[in-house]
Each structure stands twice: as structure tokens, then as C-alpha cells.
């Protein structure tokens, strides 16, 4: 086998190089999605990853009184509370969440979350990317 062919075969099927992202490079102030209820700080971390990427990973601080409005999801989704308190909604049921708690929300549900208390609700939100390869 030639040296060039060996090099090409060794690289075939190899994973892409890792991507390291500083959240400070992804931050912006914006109204939360699905109703634009109040204001939030958004860290769109996975937006810094080149396509294709298989899932989304985001951090969002819902300011006092803000909410991600109730909306249908076509994938499982996780809301993990970094700090603060809130109420998560899924198909008409609500549950209080606080620091260190997670809500696993299922495909086909109508979901949302609202900030409660005097401090921002800081979340990590993760879900599969439905547009892999686009």
C-alpha cells in the first residue's frame, strides 16, 4: 500500500476535530422564544459549532417575569436549572423547579417555562437538531 493511500485510509471515517466554545462569545440579550414574554440573556452555544451538528445546547437566563411560552415540540427536550426558580409546563400540568433540577420533556408535548421569584431563572436547554446536515 502506498504511503498516500495509507494516510487517506487512516483519515477515512475519522471524527471531526473538537470545538471549544467560550460562552462569552455567544451571549446576547433578547426576548425569550415562543411568545416573547419579558427579556432574557441567551447563550446560543451550539450556534458556534459548524454544521452538521446533531443537537442543540443553550443557556438562557429568564429575567424576572419572563417566560418561554407554551409551544409544541417535535423532539425530546431537557430544561436543567442552573439557578433560580420557575414553573415548567407540559401538556397542562405544571411543576415547580429549582437549582439542580431538570425537566425531561417529551416529543409531542406542549411545553414552556416561566421564571418565578426575585432572581433570574438560569437554564441549560438541550434537544436534538432536527436539521442535521443542513
Secondary structure, DSSP 8 states (H G I E B T S, - for coil): --HHHHHHHHHTT---------GGGTEEEE--TTT-BS-EEEE-GGGGS-S--SEEEEEEEE-TT-EEEEEE-SS-EEEEEEESEEEEEETTEEEEEETT-EEEE-TT-EEEEEEESSS-EEEEEEEE-TTTT-
